[in-house]
Amino acid sequence: MFGGHSAVPSSTPSRRAVFGVVGASVLAGLTACSAAGSSTPAQTPTGAAASPEVPGPNGALAVGGEVPTSSASPMTTPPTTPAPTPTATKRIRRTFIPDYQLPPIVGGLAPVITKIETKHPVVFLTIDDGNIKTPESIKLMAEYDLPASLFLTRDTVADNPAFFNAFKAQGSLIENHTVTHNINMVRQWGYQQQLTDMVGMQEYAFQHYGRRPTLFRPPGGAYSNVMRKAVADAGMKAIVTWEAKANAGKMDYQVGNSLRPGDIVLMHFRAEFAADLAAFRAAQLAAGLEVVLLEDFLGVA
Ligand SMILES: [Zn+2]
């Protein structure tokens, strides 16, 4: 993609961000995660309806601008010389100084993010569940050199957790999509049960991938204030939903008919992974967007 930035050394991207917005809303109408078991269609976020979003400190667009990766350490990270870390260097082609600030946890409630308000030509890929594990998916992600946030469910990866190390080596990160993938957890479970299911995945991820997730994706997409509190108490920074998805070999958009800067795209580890990824890639290239790791942009890697 963006031609020839292959072996650019990278350092940790900026943790800085300046712009806050909370993804509004509601995922009603979007189906998600249905492959993970129940065929229950996506539920409307019942609890969410009654949960006003965190007041987003909107405003203050920061100075943006792309900087060459080699000088991409505007904040805390001292410039590093090209260390021989091939997997890390491969990931970042250009570093964008984030012009978005993750809203803080307010009143004990983690923020909910659906889209990133940014002026940069970036898009974020997220891949859920982990049911279907094929060497082809590893190969394709490597070939396209795509970083992604992998929202994995313990029960769907437990037969072969090591499979996902390949993506991690490519620059992707493992995030939290619960232990059991109960798509009705918002309705069926109280705070403690939700928290237990989240913490179980936090620990599982740490055990197998060496990092505790910072982002949470609700099975099915529904969330509530109870969930937002549990997410914060489990040690995570935000609930991440989505604006577009690659599904059944094509793109589905909540808004418009193309990808836009800052879109968060949902995919799954399904049998049609190759077709979905091809649809995403075509849309990404058509929109002139670069795939950036969401955690890097949010400063929660
Ligand atoms: Zn799911």
Residues whose N, C-alpha, C, O or C-beta is under 5 A from the ligand:
A	BS01	ZN	C33 A36 D128 D129 P219 G220
